[in-house]
Amino acid sequence: MGYFRILAAVPGFFLSSLIVMLLWGPLAQHFGMPSIDYPYAMLVTITIWLAVAPLAAVGKRWW
C-alpha cells in the first residue's frame, strides 16, 4: 500500500462523513435521538473505518 493510495482515500473519508451526517438526521428523528453535525459525523466515520479496516485486510489475505 503506497503513500498515494492513502492520499486517494482522503476524499472518500470526507464524502463518507457527509453521507453519514445526511443519513443520521432522518434515522435520529425516527428513533428519538439527537441529530449530529459534521465533526461528529467525521468521528463516527473514522471509528467505523478503524473497525472495518483490519477486517478488510484479513479478508483480503484469507480469500
N, C-alpha and C positions, 0 to 999 in steps of 0.2 A: 504494500500500500504506500504509494508515494505521497509526497507533500502536496502535489496538485490535486490529487483525489480528495484529500482532506479539505482543501480550499473549495473544491467543487461542491462539497456538502453544505457549505455555509449558507448559500441562498435557500437551499431546501429546508434548513433549520428555521429560518425566518418565515418562510412560507408555511411550514408546518405549524409554527406558533400562531400565525394569523388564522389558519383553519381551525385550530383548537379553540381560539378565542371566539370565533364566529359560531362554532357549533356548541360551545359551552352555554351560551346565552339561552337558546330555546330549551336545552336539557335542564339547565338550572331552574328555569321557571316551572318546568313540568314537575320536578322533584322538590320544589320549595327551597332551593339553595340559592345563595347569592351569586351573582354573575362575577366574572373575573375580568381584569384588564390585561393589556398586552404583556407587561412584565411578569405577571403571574402565569400567563399562558406560556411564556418562554421557560419559566421554571418547571411547569408541568411537562413541556416538550423535552427539555434536557433530561428530566427524570425518566421519562419513557425511553428516550434514546439510550441512556446509560443502562437501563434494564434489558433492552432488546438487543443491543449490540453484541454482548457476549453470546447470547443465544443464537444470533445470526452467524457469528463466527464459528461456533461449534457445529451448527447445522451445515455450514458450507464445507467444513472439513469432513463431516460424517457422511454426507451424501456424496 
